Amino acid sequence: MRAASVFVVSSLFLLTATAPARAEDVPDRSSCIQTCGAQAEEAYHACREQGGGEDDCVASAIQGLQTCVAACPDAPPACTDLCTSVASDVADECNAQFPDAADMCATIQQAALDACQAAVCNSGEISCEGACSNMARHVFAACIDAGGGQDTCSALQSEASDHCIATQCTPIPEPTCEDRCKARASEADAHCLEEGMTADQCDPLAANVLQQCLDSECTPPAPSCEEQCQADAETLFQSCVANGGGEADCAAQAEASAHTCVTNNCPSDGPPEPTCTDRCNAAAQEFQQHCIDEGGDEAQCAAQADDVARNCITEHCTDAPPPPPSCESNCEDHARGDFQRCMAAGGTEDDCKAQAQASFQDCVTLHCGDPEPSCQDRCTRRGNRVQEKCLANGGTTDDCAAAGAAAMQECVNEHCVPPPPQTCEDTCKEVAQQAHDACVAGGTDTATCDAQAQAMLEQCLTDQCGVAPPSTCTEQCEVTAQQSYNKALSRGRSGARAARHAQFLFHRCENKCARTGN
């Protein structure tokens, strides 16, 4: 297993000391940017491992990232090449569904390729998304003609549409969210095996990584009125084709149904539609209820739903920025890491769930009580008063500034509720966000900056966090604090007194982490 230190990277050199990835090394701009992002993430951690400071390492990695991206090809891949990729993805899904039907899947693959080129590459009359929808319908019809069942062919249609939109309808071709999660889980599984764990240990851990990623990052907003009408029309199309109708006739019926539905149910002068943010929150509430119905702890399900809503807004909405994560959501991230570490150590799923739930509850008790900003403000004012008094008594500027800072920190340690511990995932997100901000500030287009940051994030989550993320320094502090809290309770101390002492221990340990750069 990885060492307890958060990021241990061996045999790596700084990106800025190596030649950047050249255009001829990668097939297209999207892949090139992803490679550059992964290299920059490795460079950052290598720099930290060699003793570099946080700011300096981030700056060096970003500089190398920009140098690398500058060498990537400007021209996007040809539409026909992207259609070949879409058809290949459809074939992979078909072969997974029908492992003994290679000929059928080859027929469906060719149908996907032909339909994609006809609808997307040679048609300018409808939107890109509409062209992808038409292509996906053709895939469904070809699947039914080849003997596939309606449910399986529906899944292939959805796969074809999603891949077509992701590769053809965005400024930079990118994987679907589901593919991104599958790749993350697959890479984490490979790292798990490389570390000497068995397949019996790694497979369930990788499955947990996949499911958590799908739940948290791939939940779309609840459909708008028009989207629901279109979804109902697709169901009508599928039933029509499955019952022997011709593709063109069924498509015409579906379009007429969608038009009638929108006219009757989605009038432009009707009540305002829920915003994208509202629809993400609705999807998160549905997730939360499902989580509770499946036996999940209500508080943990609410914290998970907070993640779902925030990621949904980030991915799909432009009407409002995503809210910051709640304290409970941060505690859930920490508890999820505890669960994965418990499973990696050989614990049973039931035991590890119980341990993670206890960790979550203790974390909420220790970190999610008092409103942090008001307490922090009071302590800041106290530090300022100490500094002013010191200066009035003839102290030097440096000495008085140090005295004020010490007084403020002492106040925080004694009176303020500390934030939850930072997880491995938090650190990866921070580095990726810093790279994104620097990229945008440097004048690069948003789509390229998004791709760079996502590539850095995925590489970090895979290489540094894996299936069982190593405990960060502050997570080790959390273990000590929770042990102190529970020990004090077992000795009959009040919950408030036990929590205050545990919070003090966490503060002291957290400060040590900051001083040592861990």
Secondary structure, 3 states (H helix, E strand, C coil): CCCCCCCCCCCCCCHHHCCCCCHHHCCCHHHHHHHHHHHHHHHHHHHHHCCCCHHHHHHHHHHHHHHHHHCCCCCCCCHHHHHHHHHHHHHHHHHHHCCCCHHHHHHHHHHHHHHHHHHHHCCCCCCHHHHHHHHHHHHHHHHHHCCCCHHHHHHHHHHHHHHHHHHHCCCCCCCCHHHHHHHHHHHHHHHHHHCCCCHHHHHHHHHHHHHHHHHHHCCCCCCCHHHHHHHHHHHHHHHHHHCCCCHHHHHHHHHHHHHHHHHHHCCCCCCCCCCHHHHHHHHHHHHHHHHHHCCCCHHHHHHHHHHHHHHHHHHHCCCCCCCCCCHHHHHHHHHHHHHHHHHHCCCCHHHHHHHHHHHHHHHHHHHCCCCHHHHHHHHHHHHHHHHHHHHHCCCCHHHHHHHHHHHHHHHHHHHCCCCCCCCHHHHHHHHHHHHHHHHHHCCCCHHHHHHHHHHHHHHHHHHHHCCCCCCCHHHHHHHHHHHHHHHHHHCCCCHHHHHHHHHHHHHHHHHHHHHHCC
